[in-house]
Amino acid sequence: TVYNSDDSPRKKIDDLIHLGELCIELLQQDEEHYNEAFKQYQDLLIEHEEIFWSLFAVDMEHVIDQQPVESWDSFPLFQLLNDYLRNHSK
């Protein structure tokens, strides 16, 4: 997990947003540096990315479940992920 269990829900979501930014940055670097070199292994790079996001999703679900019902604190996280996914599919 990316957070301390004593942290506030806001701190947990902020940490998760930061982790999301790091994940996106790493995957973009992987794509830039390894896409051409491992062209014949494209399926492995896609599988790596899917596993990466599935691990992120475990923490994301846990943190989202702890957010207050009427909180908009998680909105920047979904905006970040949406922007990445929208641009990544191009």
N, C-alpha and C positions, 0 to 999 in steps of 0.2 A: 504494500500500500504506500501511497505517497504522502500520507498525513499522519499526524499524531491523533490518537483517539480523543484526546482532551481538547483538540482544536475546535474552534467555533465552526458552524456550517459555512460561514462566509470564507473563513481561512481555507477550509477544505476545498471549496469550489475555486478559489484563487489559485491554490496549489495545483489543482487538476487542470485549470486553464493553462498554467505554465507548463505542465507536463505535456499537454496537447500541443503547445507551440514547439516544444522540443521534439516531439514525435514527428510532427509535420516537417520540421527542419531536417531531421535525420533522414526521413524517407525521400525528401526532395534531393538531398545530397546523394543518397544511394542511387536514385534515378539518374542524376547528372553524371556520376562517376562510373557506374557499373552497367548502365543500360546498353551501351555500345559494346563494352568488353564481354558481356555475358548474353549477347543477343540470342544464342542458341539455348540459353537457360532462362528465357523469359518467364516460363511457367514457375520456376523456382523463385524468381523475384516477386512475382504476384503472390505466391503462397506465403513468402516471408512477410509481405505487407499485410495480408489477411490475418496471419497469426499475430503480428504486431498490434493491429487494431483490436483483435479479440481480447488480448491481454489488457489493453487500455480500457475496453468496455467493462471489464470486471470492476475496476476501481471507479469508473464513471457511474455505473449503476448504484454502487454502494454510496457514493457521495451524493448523487441526486436524490436517493431515498431519504437522506438525512436533511435535505433542505426543507425549510418551512413551506407549507402548501402555497401560500400567496407570495412567495419570493420570486423576483425576477433575476436573482443573482446568477442563475445558470444560463441566462440568455446569451451572454458573450461566448460561453463555451460552444453552444450550438451554432452561433454565428461563425465562429472560428472553424468548426468542423464542416459546416455547410460551404463556406468559402473554399476550403481546401478541396472538398469533394467535387464541387462545381468546376474548379479550375483543373483538377487532376484528371478529369475525364476527357479533357480536350486533347 
